[in-house]
Amino acid sequence: MQMIPESAFTGTELSTTTGRALPRFLMLQALSEAESGNLDSAAATFEAARLGWIALNQIHEALSAVLHLVRVHHLREDLGLARLYAQMAVELLQNATINDDRLEADVLLRIATLAPDIGMYTEGEEMAKRALRLYEQRDDAAGACDALLILFSFHNQTGRYQASGSYLQRARHVQEIAGLGAAYQVAILNKDAHWHWYQGNLSAGLERAQRAVELADRTDQRKQRVYNRLVTGNIMRAMGDYLAAQHWYNVTEQLANEISFTLFLCWIDVHRAWLAILQEQYSVARSLLQRALMTQDYGQAMSFNVFLAALYSLTGRTVEAMELLKRSLTFYEQSNDPLSVCTLQLHLAFNYLHVAKPQDAATALDAAFAWMTERRIDYLPHWWHPTIMGTLCSHALAEGIHPCVAEMILVKHLGSMGVAAIQPLLQHPDLVVRRRALDVLESLNADPLSILGPIPDDTVRKVLAQLIASNRLSVAGLPRLCQILTTAEKRNTPNPTLVAVFGLHVDGATREEIADWLGISGAAVRNYITLIYRIFNLTYDPKQRKQRQETLRALTQQAGFIP
């Protein structure tokens, strides 16, 4: 980037009218370059103008140039330089008297717009609120709408969805009353898509994102065309439609290249990497992440490291995963981004479980679920992996760590993908844990007989189903019962027929009735019943036959096998 040296603006020539006109001319030239999309030249020219105004001690005009520099470098996705000029603007605001409310509001809002990208959530939010007040005092609808949208982002990205929804509604109202046009309509649709996505309302989010794509295409908003294609892909990915997500990422990348928006490609890479991770295409994900991590921006690197950490977590590189997660966690804690902090705590808990540190896992899991409970959140938009979440929710149910949150996540968002994680809990020695698991499976309409594996005999399946439906066999106790009732030929393998004989026998059915209902011989029934009593260590005494059956019923009822 060619810069005009500051020494060029020293000397007596700047005291003349011609000298004063030079930075003003440079500002006009830079604005023209920015308008034509020549951002590199615009940045160099704005910098030359800034130096000219500083040499003339025209702080008001210098601040205007700095504001344009923040905007241009932000558009270039050069967040390092954008951050540098943002800090310069803050210093100028603090050290000079600015009598132009519009300029002050613009400076505040430009820095606030940049703040989420550089981890300045708290400072940026306060600046956006100050800017909103100034715009409203000036009755500046466009400025107020801009401020409301950035305030939406601050609240939405930190999990304050009720407040973010209110800011979004206010922005929509301002846009409609003032007739601000298509650019604001697209921006509001984009925010609306994020609002629904972040809360797990994926169908509603997808509908908004696709409307935003169509409107951005129709009105030829280049950056928004890219942004809304990406969020569409992200929501498709969250919905489990991986083929559709891959299509959207491909067209997003193609469009970004067409409009020379190449600095955005790293974001496309990391989201495609997450899609690959979800599909266990780990080598593909690794290549994409290595390319994305060539970024020089520290904030981006902290985000991208979480993607890499998840990859390491799932491929056995636990130590490296935890190192990256802890580094990013420190960054997001300092940035005051509790939504990301919560997600990272969950990923750390998953890794602690893998290195057999249950207490550390419990501490991290409790912190994350406590925050989610407080905010009434049951979904996380970033770094959401069904296997990881299923493992954590299963552990939470087993250990009693905010089980209500775990159950909501499993039922509302993991669905069938959470069944496999929960089924082992049906064999847990604690009846309370088995009851929690059963409640989840019932909410998911999961088949309680699945614990028995394939039941090739339809008659046996129907009898077992009837015993469960009529509350004569306890579903919560079924897994443990299956562990106990095994034959010599099928050790540690559930025997559905033996379980069915048990259920009918303790319910009082005769041997003849059992044989008839199950379609097996009386001899087979006799052998099964003999085995059942042997398993429960009840010896045979023909004089106490009825008493032995009552003892069996009492024992199995106490164990939770029958109601």
N, C-alpha and C positions, 0 to 999 in steps of 0.2 A: 504494500500500500504506500503510495507516494505521499509524503507529508510536506507541507510548506513549513520551513523552520521558523521557530518563534522569533529568531533574530531578524527575520524579514519584516516584522511589524514593530521594530524599535526605530527610534529616530524621529526627526522633525517632520517627515513626510506624512505621518499619521495625524498631525495637528491640522492638516489642511482638509478642505471639503473632499478632495479626491481621496485622501487617505481614509477618511471616515466612510467613504462610499465602498472601499474595497471589501471589507468583511460583509457588508450588506449585499454586494454583488455576489460574493461567494455563497452566501446563504441562498440566494435565488437560484444560483447554479446547482447547488447541492439538492435543493428541493426538486428541481427539474430532473436531476439524475435519479433521485429516489423514486420519483413518479414513473420514470421509464423503466424501473427495475434494475438499474445499474448501481447496486448497493455498495460495492467496493469503492467505486469512484465517489459516491455520495458521502461515504464515511470519511474519506480523505479530505473532501472539500469542506464538510461540516467542521472537521478538526482544524482546518486552516482558518475558517471563520471564527471559531472559538478563540484561537490564539490571537486573532486580530482584535476581537472585542476585549479580551483580557488586557492587551497592550494599551487599548484606549480607556481602560478602566470602566467599561460599559458592562457592569455585572448582570444587569437585566437581560441584555442581548446575549451575553455569554451563557447564561442559564438556559436561554431558548435553544442555543446551539447544542448544549450538553443534552438537553431533552431529546433533540433529534438524533443525537449520537446513540443514546440509550435505545431509542426505537429502532434505528437502522441495524445496530449490532444484534438486537433481539431478533429482528427479522432474519438476519444472517445466521441465526442460531449460534452466534459466537457469544456465549453467555459469560465468558471470562471478561471480555472487553465491556459488555453490557453492564456487568457488575461494577467494573472500575468506574465507568461514567456515572452509574447510579450513585455510588459513594461520593463522587465529585459533586453531583447535584445536591445531595444532602448537605454537604459542607457549605455550598454556596447559599442554600436556603437558610442555614443556621447563622451565617456570618454576614448576611446582607439584608437590607430592608427591601422587600418586594411589594410593590404597590399594585401589582396586577394579579387579581384573584384568579383569573382564568389561567394565567401562566403557572401560578403556584399549584393550582388544582391539577393541571396537566402534568407537571413534574411529579407531584405526589402519586398520581395514578399510574404514570409510566413506571415508576419504581415499584409500585405495588404489583403491577402486572408481571414484572420480572421476578418478584420475591419468591413465588412458589418454586420456580426453577432453581433458585440458589439457596433454598432453605431458610428464608427470612419470613416465616409465617406470621409471627407476632408483630414485627415491625411493619410488614406489608399490610396487614389487616388494619392497623391503626392509620396508616397513610391513606388507605382506600376510604376509610370512614371520614377522615378530614377532607379528602377530595370530594366525596359525596355531598358533604355539608356545603362546600364552596359552590359546587355546581347547582345545587338546589337553590342557594341564595341568588344565583345569577339566572335562575330559570332556564338552565342549559339542559335540555332533555337528553341530548346525545351523550353529554358528559356524565349525567346522572345514571343513564342506562349502562354506560361502560363501568362506572364505579359499582353499580349493583351486581353486575355480572362477575366482576373480580371478587367482590365480597361473597358471592355465591361459591366461587371456587375455593376460597379460603375455608369456608364452613364445610363444604362438601368433602374436600380432601382431608379434613380432620374429623370426619364422622359426625358432624352436627347437622343431621339431615333435616330436622324440623326448621332450623334457622335458614339453612341453604334453600329449602323449598320456599320460604317466605321471601327471601331476596330474589329468587327466580320469578315468583309471582309479581313482585313489584316491578322488576325489569320488564316483564311482559306487558304490564299495565302501562308503563311509560312508553314503550314502543308502540302500542296500539293507539294511545291517546295522541302522541306526537307524530304518528305515521312515519317512523324512522326508516322504513324501507327494508329491502331484502337482506342486506348485510346483517342487520340486527335480528331479523327473523331466523336466519340460519344460525347465528351465534346462540340464540335462545333455544332453538331446537337441539343444538349440540349439547348445551348445558342440561337440558331436560333429559336427553338420552343418558348422560352421565349420572344424573340424579337417580334415575330408575335402576341403572346398571349397578351403582354402588350399593343399593339396598337389596339387590338380588331379584328385582322385578324385570327379568330379562326380556320377556315378550314386549312389554311396554317400552323398554329402552330401545329395543331393536326397531320398533315402529317409528320412534322419533328419529333415530339415526338414519334410517332409510329416507325419511322425508327430508332430512337435512341434506343428504346426498343429492336428491333430486333437485331441490331448490338451489343448492350451490352450483350444480351443473348448469341449470337454466340461466342463472345470473352470472356465470363465469367468475366465481370467486375461487381463485386458484388454490390458495392455502387451505381454505375451508373444504374444498373438494378432496384434498389429501386427508385432512383431519377426520372428516366424517366417514371416509372409507375405512380408516384405521379403527375407529371406534365400532363400526359395524362388524369388522372382523373380530374385534375383541369380544363383543357380545355373542357372536356366533360361536366363538371358541368356548365361552362360558356356558353356552347352552349344550355343548357337546357335539355340535355339528362341525366336525373338524374339516371336512372337505370344503364346506362353504367358507369357513374361516380362512383356509389356505387360498381360496380364490380371491377373497377380499384383500389379503395381504399382498398377493401378486399384483393385483390392479393398483393397489396403493403405491407399491414400489415403482411400477411402470409410470404412473402419473407423476410421482415425485421426480423421477428422472426427466420426464418430458418438460416439466416447468423449471428444471434446474434447481429443485429444492433438495439438493443432495445432502445438506447437513441434517436433514430429518431422517435420512436412511437408517441411522443407528437405532432409532426408536422402532422402526419397522423390523429391523433385525432382531431386537430383543423379544418383540412380541411373537415373531415367527419362531424364535428359539423356544419360547414357552409352549407354543403349540407342539413343537417337536418333542419337548419333554413330556407333555401329556400323552403323547403317542409312543413314548419310550424309544424315540429316535435320537438317542443320546449323542451320537457322533455328529449328526446334523446340527443339533442344538449347540454343541461345543464349538463348531466352526463359526456359527452365527454370533455367538457371544464373544469369541475372541476378536472378531472383526469389530463388533460394537464397542468393545472395551479399549479400542484405540483412541477413544475420545480423550481430549485433554481437559474436559470439564469435570471438576471434582464431584459436584452434585450428581451429574449423570453417572459417573463411575460408581458412586455409592448405591444408586438404584440398580445398575446393571450387575453389580456384585451379588445382589440378592438372587437374581436369576441363576448366576453361576453357582452360588451356594446351594440352591435347591437341586441343581444338577449333581453336585458333589454328594449331597445327602442321599440321593436315590441311587448312586452308583458306588457306595461304600467308602467315599473319601470324607469321612465324618469330621476328622480333625480340621481339614482345610475348610470344610463347610462352616464349622463353628467359628473359625477365625474370621472369615468374611462376614458372617452374620453379626458378630460382636462389633466389628468395625463399622458396619452400616448402622447398627443399632445406636451406637454413640452419636453418629451424625444426625439421625432422625430424632433422637432425644434432644439434642442441642437445637434442632430446627423447630422443636415443639410441634411435631407431627405425630399425634397419638395413634392415628389409624395405621400408619406404617410401623410404629413401635409395636403395636398389638400383633400385627402379622409376623413381625420378626421374632417376637417372643414365642409364638406358636411354632415357628420353624426351629428355633433353638430347643424347645421342649421335645420336638420330634427327634432331634439329634441326641439329646440327653438320654432318651429312652434307648437309643441304639448303642450307647456306650455304657449302659447299665448304671445310670445316675438318676434313680427314680426321684430322689428328693429335689434335685435341681430341676428335673422335668416338671415336678408338681409345682414348684415355685413359679416357673415361667408360665405354665399353663394356667395356674390360678390368677396370676397378674393379668393375663390376656383376657380370660373369660370374665374376670371381675369387671374390667373396663367395658366389655361388651354387654354385660348384664346392666351396668349403670346406664349405658347409652341405648339399651334395648336394641342391640345390633346382633344379627345372627348370620351375617354374610360379610365377606371381605373381598373387595374387587381385585386386589393385586396379589399375585403369587399364590393363587388359590389352586391347590392340587387335591383332587378327591381322595387319593390314597393317603396323603399326609393328614388331611382333615379327618378321614375315617378312623385312622389309627389313634389320633388324639382324642376324638370323641369317645371311642371305645374305652380308652384309658381313663377319661374323665368319668364315665359311667361306673367303671370298676372301682375307682378311688373316691367317688363322691365329690369330685371337683366341679362345682357348678353344673350338676347334671341336667338342669333345665335348659341351659344354653346348648349343651351337647345334643340333647334330644331335638331341640328346634333345628339345629344345623342338619342333623341326620334326616329328619322328616321333611323339612322344607326344601333343602338344597342338594343333599347327596342322594336321596332316594335309593334306587336299586344298587347304586355304587356303595352305599353304606351297609347293605345287608351282610356282605361277607365279613366286614369288620366287626359287626355286632354278634353274629351267630356264635362265635366261641364263648361269649359271655353267658350263653344259655347253660354252659357246663360249669359256671363259676360256683364255688362252694357256698357263697353267701346268697341266701334267698332274695335279699333286697336287690342285689346286682342282677340276678336272673329276672326279677320282676321288671326292672328298668329296661333290660334288653328286650323282654317280651313286649312291653308297651311300645317300644320303638318298632319292632317287627310287625305288631298288629296295626300300628298307624301306617306302615308301609304296605299293608296287605300282603306281607310275606307269608308263605306257607309254613305253618309251625312244624309240619312233618318233614320239612327239608333236612332237619337234623339227622333223620334216619337214612338219608341218601335215597337212591332209587328204590322204589317199592314196586317190583314187577307184578305182584299179585294185586289186582284191583279190589278183590274182596277184602283182603287184609287192610288195604288203604282206606276203604269205605268204613270198615269197623272202627279203625283208629280215629278217623275223622269224626265219627258219631260219638265215640267215647269222649273226645275233647270238646265237641260242640255241646254235649249234654252235661259237661262239667264233672265227668266221672274219672277223667285223667287230667292232671295238672300240666299245662303246657310249660310252666316255669320249671317244673321238676322233670320234664321229659328228657332233657339231655343227660342228667345224672342217672336217671333210670336206665337209659340206653347203655350207659357205661357199665352198669352193674349186670344187666340182663344180657349175657352173652353165652354162647354155647362153646363147647370145646373145639368145634370145627371152625368157629368164627370168633376167636378171641379179639377183643377190642374193636369188633365190628358190630354195629347195631343189627339186631335181629327183629324185624318188624313183627313177625308172627309170634315170637315169644312175648313181645311187649303187648300184643293184642290179647293173647291168652291171659297174661297177668291182669290186664284191665278188666276183662270179663269175669275172671275168677274172683278177684277181690270185690267186684260189684255183686257177687252172689249167683252168677250163672252156673248151671250144672255142666258137667263134662259133656253131656249129650248136646246141650244147647250150644256150647262153645264149638264143638265139632261141626254142628250144623251151620252155624253162622260163618265159620271160617272155611268150611269145605275141606276139612282134614279128618283123618281117622280118629276114633276114640282113643286108640293106643298112643297116637302122637300127642293128643291132648294130655293124657295121663303122664307121659314122659316129660312134657313141658312143665306141668304143675309140680312134678317131683323135683325137677331142676330148680324151679323158682324157690321152693322151700329150702332146698340145699343151699342156694345162694344166700338166703337170709338166715341161715343157721338154725332152722326150725326142724327138729327131728320128728319123725312120723310116729304117732301113737294112735292106733285105731279107736281107742276109747275116748280120745280127746281131739277127734277130727275137727269138730266145729270150733272148739276153743283155739286150735292151731290156726284156723282160718281167721278168727277174730284177732288173734295176736299179729298175724301177718298184716291185716288191715290197719291195726293200730301203729305198727312199726312204719309202714309205708306212708301213713297219714302224717306221722311225726316228721318223717324225712321230706315231706312236701311233694310226694309222688302222686298222691290223690288229694282232693280237696277235703 
